[in-house]
Amino acid sequence: MDPSIWIAFMAASTALLLIPGPTVLLVLAYALSKGRWIAVPTALGVATGDLIAMTASLAGLGALVLTSATLFTLLKWAGAVYLVWLGVLMILGAKHATLDLPQAKGELTPRVAFANAAAVTALNPKSIVFFIAFVPQFIDPGTAFLPQASLLIASFVVLAGLNALAYALLADRLRATIRRPAIVQWLTRAGGGTLIAMGLATATLRRTPA
């Protein structure tokens, strides 16, 4: 894989991971309520969830990347529209954004935190849309699919785990400040704007000829 393509993928992935969606809000809520001791299992859960979601999403993309330009264009526009729509919904719902979680039965143990983070991440539609609609842009159809997909998956999973750990540790240090509604609303609006920008960027991308 061309190093410049990998760098572009890492930049796009970092932008996605920084968006305060369901996974980030879960990480923040756990860290705010339980402190830094829950950070590592939660971050591992996020990485596991992304590994599951990304592997499943890319499993059927080898043939897709080599199909007609028409199918590629349809997928690209579907992904772009969904990203913009999701971003608009986040901005409109920012006023009611909160870090509060439903009261869970039983004590929050590292195992429970890991399982919950993995489930929320694996089922996060934002990530699934990114994997299906955006990741193929970084895959060269003229080169073996599996090595490229493996590199992108490994890179994203490592970034996801580090991002979740950083959010958790930051939340632990800023408990009093980050709980303020204004902060949560600002983070949500910023995330919505980033999603819209990614959707517009997706719409302008072109398929690399085979």
N, C-alpha and C positions, 0 to 999 in steps of 0.2 A: 504494500500500500504506500502511495505517495505520502511522505511526511506532512506535506501541506494540507492534504485531505484529512489526515488524522488530527492535526491541530485544529482545523475548522470544526471537526466533529466534537472535539473536546470542549471548544468554546461554546458550541450550541448546547451541548449536554450540560455544561455548567450553568448556562442561562436557565435551562429547564429545571434543574435541580434546586436552584435558588428560589423558584416561585413558591410562595406559601400555599400550596394545595393541601389536600387531605393528609398526605404523609408528613409534611413539615409541621402541620398543626398538631398531629398526633405526637410527634417527637417533642415539640415545644410543651404540650400539655403534660406529658409524662415527666419531663425534666423539671417543669415548674412545680409539679405536685410532689415529686419524689427525690429530686436532686440528681447530682451527677452519677450516683451509683447505678442508675437505670440507663445511663447513656450508652454504654457499650452493648448490652443485649439489644437495645432498641435499634442502634445503628446496624448491628449484624442482621436484625430482622429486616430492615429496609433493604440492605444489600441482597439478602436472599430473595425477597419479594421481587426486586428488579431483575435478578437473575432468572427467576421463573417466568416473569412476564416478557422479558426481552427474548429469551430463548424460544418461547412458544410463538411469539410474534414473528420472529425471523425464520422460523423453521420452514415456512412455506414461501419465503420470498426469493429463493434462488431462481425458480422458474419465472416469477413475476418480473424480476429485473430484466430478464431476457425476452419478455413478451412485447407486444405491439406498443407503439407510442400512444395509441388511443387509450389502452387500459392504464398505462402509466399516467397519462394526463388526468383521467377520471379519478384515479387514486390520489393524485397530487391535489386536485381541487377539492375533493371530499375532505382530505386532511386539513387543507387550508381553511375551508369554511368552518369546520368543527373547532379548530383552534381559536379562530376569531370569535365564534359563538360562545365558547367556554370562557374566553377572556371578558367578553361583554357581561356575561352572567356574574362573573366574579366582581366586576366593578359595580354592577347594580346591587349586588348583595353585600357590598362592603359595610354598609351601615349597620347590618345585623351580624357581622362577623364576630366570633367569640372563640376563646380557647377552652371554654368549658366542655367537659366530656360527660356523657351519661354516667351515672353512678354504677360502677361495676360490682358484680357480686364477688365476694372474696377479696383476698389481698393481692395487690399487684406485685407479682414475683418476676424475677428476670426471665423465666421461661414464658410467662404470660405476656410480658412486654415484647419479647422476641416474636411470639406467635402472632400477636395482634399487629405489630409493625409489618411483618411479612405479608399477612393477609390484606391489610389496607393498601400496601404498596403494589402487590401483585394484581389487585383489582382496580387500581386507579386508572380511570379512562384517559386521563391526561397523558400518562406514560405510554399506554397502549397505542394511542393515536400517534404519539411521537415516534415510537418504534416502527409502526407500520407505514406511516406517511412520510417521515423525515429521514430515517436511517438509510433507506435505499439510495438516497441522493449521494451518499458517501461510499457506495459500493461500485466498483468498476466491473461492468458486465463482461469485459474481456479478460478478466482474471478469475482464478478459482474463488468460488463464493465462500466456502467453509473457513479458510484462513482469515479472510477479511471479516466475516461475521464474528469469529471467535475473538479477534483482536478488539472489535468494537464492543462486544459484550463484556469482555474482561475490563476494558477501560471504563465503561460506564458503571459497572458494578463497583469498582474501586472508588470512583468519584462519588457514587451514591452513598456508600458507607461513610466516607470521610465527611461528606456534606451533612449527613444526619448527625454524626458525632459532633461536628462543629456547632450545629444548631443547638444540640442538647447542652453542651458545655457553656455556650453563650447564654442560653436561657437560665441555667443554674446561677450564673453570675449576675444576671439582670432581672431577677424574679419580680422585684417591685415595679420596675419600669415597663417591662414588656407585657404585663397584665393589663395595662391601661387600654381602654377601648380605642382611643385615638391611634395608638401604635398598631394595634391589630388591624384596624380599618385601613391605615396607610399601607401596611404590608400587603393586604388583600388587593387594594387598588393597583399597587405596583406590580403584583403578580398578574392581574388581569391585563394590564398594559403590555407586559412582556409576552403573554400568550398571543395577544393580537398582533404584535410585531413579528412573532415567529410564524403566525399564520400568513401574514403578508409576504414574508420572506419565502415561505414554502410555495406560494402561488407564482413567484417569479423564477423559480428554479427550472432548469431544463434537463431533460434526460440525456445522459452521456451516450453518444452513439456507440453501438457494439463494434 
